[in-house]
Amino acid sequence: MGDTVMDAPPVGAGAQLLPPTGVEPSVAAAQPDPLLDAMPSRSRSAGTLAPLNDRALSRLFSFLMPQELVACSGVSWLFYAVQGQEFLWRALVLLLLIDDEAKRGEFCFHGTWRATMLHPRRFPGRPWTDQVKPAPAGGFLRDSPRRPQWTRFKPRDQQIWYNTRYEDLIKWPVNLTVDRRPKMSREEFIEQYEKPNKPVVITGAIDHWRARWKWRADEICKHYGEVPVRTNGRSTNGRRFRMRLFDFLSYAHTANQEKYLYVFDKKIFDTEPGVEDDYEIPEYFNEDLFELMDEDDRPDYRWVLIGPHGSGSPLHTDPHRTSAWNAVVEGCKRVTFYPPHVIPPGVDEELIDSDYYASDDTLDWYRNTFPELEAHEMPMEALVFPGDLIFIPSGWWHSVLNIGLTIAVTQNVCSPITFPMVAADINAKAGKHLRRDFKCALAESEKWKHLADEIQTKRPSKRK
C-alpha cells in the first residue's frame, strides 16, 4: 500500500478498505493524486447506477444476500467499497444466523461481521465466498454524508474508531464537576442531592454485592456464559436479537467498529433468578412508587448493561422524567450531564420527543461537538469506576461513554420526591393504560392514595 492511495484491495474475507496512512479520508479526497485521477470515473464504475449517491447505493445493497454482495465486490472498486460496509453484513448476520446458531450454541464472532457471515464453516466448498479482486475505479465514497467505515486491527491501546484512538477516550479533558462522595446516610442523600435534583457519584455503596466479584469479566461467564442476553441490535426485519453471553463477550473483545452492539437486557431478571440475587437496591432508592404497580403493568425500569470499550448511549433524558441509579461492576463510565432547562449542544430539538436519540452517537459527539464547546457550554462530567454508583436526577440530559469492557446494572425510580415531575410527564405523554394502572395502584395504597388524584386518566379536550 502506498502512502497516499491503496493500489490493491485487501485480500481475505472480512477485510476492509483502509484510508491513506496518517490521512483522514476527507483530507485524502481533497489531495490530487495522479494514480487516482487515472482511474475510471465513478460513472464508468457504477454504470446505470451512477446517479445514486453513496447512501442510496448502500440502501440498494441492503436488499442483497451474502452471495450477491460477494459477487458485487468484483464489479468495481465502487461496488467493493459499498458492499464492504460492516452495517450491511451485520444486518445479514442478525437476520440469518443469530437465532439458529445462538440457540445451538454455535455462534462465534470472527473479527468483522463480513468474516462472521462468510466463515468457511457456514459455506464449505462455496467458491463465491473467496475474495474477488475488483477492477479499479476512482471517486468512490467521497461525498457520502457518513464517513467510510475504516477498520484497523491493532493492539487495544492503538485501536481506532473513525480516526479516534482508544487512548483518546481517556485523554479528552474531563470536566469533573459532579460531586464524588463516600457512602452517606439516606437522609444526607435526600437533603443534599435528591431534593436539589443534583447528580452525585457515591463510592463504597455496593461493596457488599455478590455481583462485585461474580460479574467481573473473568468470572461472569462461569455463572452466566450460556445465558442468552438481549442486545440493542436489530435485524433487517426489525427484530431484536439475543446471543449467549459468552458469544457477546467474545465479540466485545475482538470487534473494532463504529457502532457496537450493547447488551441492554431487561428480561434476564426473569429468566435468571440468580441475577437478581447478586445485587440489591441501594438504600437511597428503596422507595419507588412504581413498585405499587403489578410487574407486568409498570414501565420498563431495570437493565443489565454490558458494553465494549468505545460504546455508549447518546445524550438523552430518562423516560417519564424518572430519576435513576447506575452501579458499575467492571470497567469505567464517562458520564456527561446537562441540567433539564438546557438543550445540550448537538441535540436536535425536533427529535427530543421522538422515538429516536436527539444527538449524535457518543463517540461522534466527543470527537466533533465537544472540542468546539465554549466555556459556558461545557457539561458536568463524572468518571464512574468499579464499585461506584451514580445518581442521575430527574429530567437531566446525560450520555455515557464506556471506557474498557463495562458491566453495570441500572434502575429507573419514581420516588415521592420526583413524583410531581413524573406525574406531569405521564399526564402529558403517557398512554391511557399506564395512567390508569398507576392511578389505581396509588389509590389502593394506604400510604400514597392521596397522590392518586395527581394522575389524570382523561386528558383535557383541546379547544378548536
Salt bridges, closest charged atoms under 4 A:
GLU24 OE1 - ARG147 NH1 3.84
ASP54 OD1 - ARG42 NH2 2.93
ASP99 OD2 - ARG239 NH2 2.67
GLU101 OE1 - ARG121 NH2 3.67
GLU101 OE2 - ARG122 NE 2.80
GLU106 OE1 - ARG104 NH2 3.08
ASP179 OD2 - LYS198 NZ 3.23
GLU191 OE2 - LYS195 NZ 2.83
ASP207 OD1 - ARG212 NE 3.80
ASP218 OD1 - ARG216 NE 3.37
GLU219 OE2 - LYS222 NZ 3.22
GLU219 OE1 - HIS223 NE2 3.84
GLU226 OE1 - ARG244 NH1 2.97
ASP247 OD1 - ARG244 NH2 2.90
GLU258 OE2 - ARG146 NH2 2.34
ASP265 OD2 - ARG242 NH2 3.51
GLU276 OE2 - ARG302 NH1 2.81
ASP278 OD1 - LYS214 NZ 3.19
GLU280 OE2 - HIS208 NE2 3.08
GLU287 OE1 - ARG186 NH2 3.46
GLU287 OE2 - LYS447 NZ 2.87
ASP288 OD2 - ARG298 NH2 2.93
GLU295 OE2 - ARG302 NH2 3.98
ASP300 OD2 - LYS266 NZ 2.73
ASP318 OD1 - HIS316 NE2 3.65
ASP318 OD1 - HIS398 NE2 3.48
ASP353 OD1 - LYS429 NZ 3.24
ASP361 OD2 - LYS259 NZ 3.67
ASP364 OD1 - ARG367 NH2 2.21
GLU381 OE2 - ARG334 NE 2.76
ASP388 OD2 - ARG180 NH2 2.59
ASP425 OD1 - HIS320 ND1 3.73
ASP425 OD2 - LYS429 NZ 3.55
ASP437 OD1 - ARG436 NE 3.25
GLU446 OE2 - LYS449 NZ 3.30
